[in-house]
Amino acid sequence: MSEIVKANRIRKTVIAFAAIALSIAIFFGFQTQTISVSLEAQAKESTPIEAAMNNGKPTLTEFYADWCTSCQAMAPELAQLKQKYGESVNFVMLNVDNNKWLPEILRYRVDGIPHFVFIDDQGKAIAQTIGEQPPSVMKANLDALIAHQPLPYAASTGQTSELKSPNNPVSDPRSHSSQANP
């Protein structure tokens, strides 16, 4: 009889541990969802890009995706920066998974996320950074952006000219002109 009691105790212990492990997994699963929802909520609260380009304030534009772990990791820090700098700087968030933002993705040559574009109060892109950035770096860049100073931790964009070739009528090399097959 004691063998049956021992077997039942072991079975109940295994079930209890499985239940605890499952509860922990569900808890952390919801934590990950909260971060993703946090990105979505921040994007909904961000300044529309059209307004940001015309309201006379400098702008930090973030290209992100909900699945991006670096974007998720930076979300709480960017929320704090928005609270601190929200009166002086527009915070714009554009989801790279939304085709609506394809013109901006091409314009700013986004090829990795998170991708941050720093735009002056005249609407001109002056610098950009790619990848996860420490809060101190973002703060220093925002301070410089507000003060109309060179950004200490960003690659300057500088003056560029549009590439025009008389031999190639294709304005966007990614468009794969259909002129070869009239």
N, C-alpha and C positions, 0 to 999 in steps of 0.2 A: 504494500500500500504506500509506503514512503517513496518508492520509485515513481508512482503516479503523481504524488504531491510535488515531488521535485520537478518532474517534467512539466507540470502545470505552472509551477512558479517560473521556470525558465521560459516557457512560452509567453506568460504574462509579462515578464521582464523584456523579452525581445519585442513584443507588441508595444510596450510602453516606450522603449527606445526608438522604435520606428515612428511612433506618433510624435515624439519630441523632435526627431530629425525632420519629419515632414512639416511640422509647425514652424521650425526655424527656416526651412527652405521657402515656405509660403511667405513668411515675414520678410525675408530678404528679397524675394521676388517682387513684393509690393513696394519695397524701398526703391528698387531699380525703376519700376513704373513711375513712381513719384518724381524721380529726377527727369524722366522723359516728359512727363506732363509738365514739369517745371519749365523745360525748354519751350514747350508749346504755349504755356501761359505767358512766358516772357515775350515770346514772339507776338502774341496777340496784344500785349501791352506796349510793344515797341512803337516808335514813331514811324508812320508810313513814309516810305522813301521819297514820295513826291513832296510831302510837307517838309521833310528834312532838307531837301535840296533848295528850298525857297524860304526858309524862316530866319536866315541870317545867323544861325548857330552852327558851330562845327559839329561834325557827325562821326560816330564810330559805327561802321557797318560790319556786321558779322554774318558771314556765310556759314551755315551750319546744316546739320541733319539730325533728326531725332535718334538715329542709330549710332551716331558718332560718340565714342566713349570719351574722347578729349573734350568735345562740346559739352557732354553731360558733366564731366569733372569740373569744367570752368563755370557752369551755370550758376552755382551759388555765389561765387566770387564776382561774376559779372552783375548779378543782382545787387550785391553790395555796392559795386562801383556805380551802378545806375542810381541807387539811392543817394550817393554822395554827389555825383556829377550831373544828375538828371536835369537840373535847372540850367546848366551851362552847355551841355552836350546832348545832341540827339543820339539815341541808341536805336539803331535799325537792325532788324534780324531778317535775313532772307534764307529760306530753306532751299538748299540745292536740289532737293527732290521735287520741287514744284517748278514745272516748265515755264510758269509765268515769269520767273526770274532769269531765264536763259539770256536775255539781252545784257543784264547786269553781270552774269557769270562770265560771258564772253568779254564784255567791256573791261572788267577788272582782272581778267585772265585767271580765274579761280581754277586751280588744279589740285587743291588739297584743302581739307577742312580740319579745324576751324580756320577760316581766312578772314582777317580783319583789314578793312580799308579805312584809313583815317582821312577825312574830308574836311577841308577848311570851311570857314563861314561863307565863302563865296561859291561853294559847291565843287571845288576842285580837289581831286584826289592827290594827296601830298605824300602819302607813305602807306605801307602795308606790312603785315606780318602774317606768317602762316604757322599753324600749329599751336599747341597748348602753351600759354604764356603765364608766368607767375604773376600774381596780383600786383607785386611791386613794379614790375615792368609795365603792365597796363596802366597803373596809376601814373608813373613817370611820363609815359607817352600822352596820356590825357592831360596832365598838367602842362606839358609842352604845347599840345594842340590848342588849349585854351589861351595860352600866353603868346601864341603866334611864333613859337620857337621851333627849331628843328627837333624832331622826335628822336630821343636818344637811343631807343631800342627798336627801330623800324627801318626797313629798307626804303630809301627815298624813291619816289616814282620819277620825279623830274619831268622836264619838258620832252614831249615826243611828237613826232609827225606821223600822219597816217601814211601807211605804205601804199603807193600807187605805182603800178607797173604798166607801161603802155602796151606791153606784149601779153599781159595777163588781165583780162577784164574781170576776173573774179575778185570781188571785194573782200570776201572772207575765205581764207584757204580751207576752212573746214566745211564749206558749203558744197564742194565737189561739183563744180559747174557742169551743167547739162549741155553746154554748148558743143561738146565733143560729139554728142548724139543729137543732131537737130531734128 
